[in-house]
Amino acid sequence: MTLVTAKAFYYDAPPVAMQRRGLTRRKLPWLLAVLLVQCGGRSISGSGSGSNAANSAGDSSATHGAGGSTTTMGANSTGQGGVSTSSVAGTSSTVSTTGGLVASPIPFTDGWALLEDNTLGIQGALYVAADSSDGGNSLIEGNFAGPQVCASGIAGQVLPGPDGIPLYATYWGALMGFNLVQEVDSDMPLPYDATLHGIVAFGFDVTGFNPLPPGGVLRFNVRVFGDSSIYCTEIWTPGPQMIHMSDVRQNCWEGNPSAPTPDLTRLEALHWQYATNDRFGYGFDLCIENLVAWVF
């Protein structure tokens, strides 16, 4: 199988004034085939075929984002050595501990993680992006109202180029993400030093009406500032996740356990991406809840 490296792209962020009001829901174009995806009171129309997918390669990295529109935040835990919770003096946050690590919550308000709401020095906007901006057929709409971090849409089928090779660089899928360092009055991200804050992992709950479609591929991606490489790991089950940065690898779909890991001193953004395949498209509906950074 020929793997095609997906190009990086730049998400076209709305004006900052719109970000602060949570007005970032993008109107989705109508294509020849129409699939309706509903999540509670939300609905979007777009193209797609089928509801399954198993992807080989292809991904992209959004660089700057827009705040704006779905989920509850708190402390998530999973895994090693049991979990305990305690209140943090002077805040309303709940802190979980596991295996000697402490979970520090990253809440959102109308599409933004704000400095005053976390102890990690994180501030940035949520955004959505899809390959329709590159000529592909994937679509996505975000819902970031209040504390929610949700998106629904379609990961379209990868079509071949004139030479018959699937164009993964064009049909890379759809994603939801947020920047780790971003000024409120700017659309551009800045590098974030996770090691300075002792971060070794991120945790969150995967929920929604259709977060893991049969055959679909959901990846957790880490973007590094100034690096076009794709660092990722695949998510196979809904519910609580605890993803160590040492398990996030370059081109994770290749399955190389020796592949490079991201430079934690220059992180830019976290992404949840629905990857594509060359056999069929599929619909998805995802919410991310209880996002935390695990620190030592």
Disulfide bonds with the S-S distance in Angstrom:
Cys150-Cys287 1.93
Cys232-Cys252 2.09
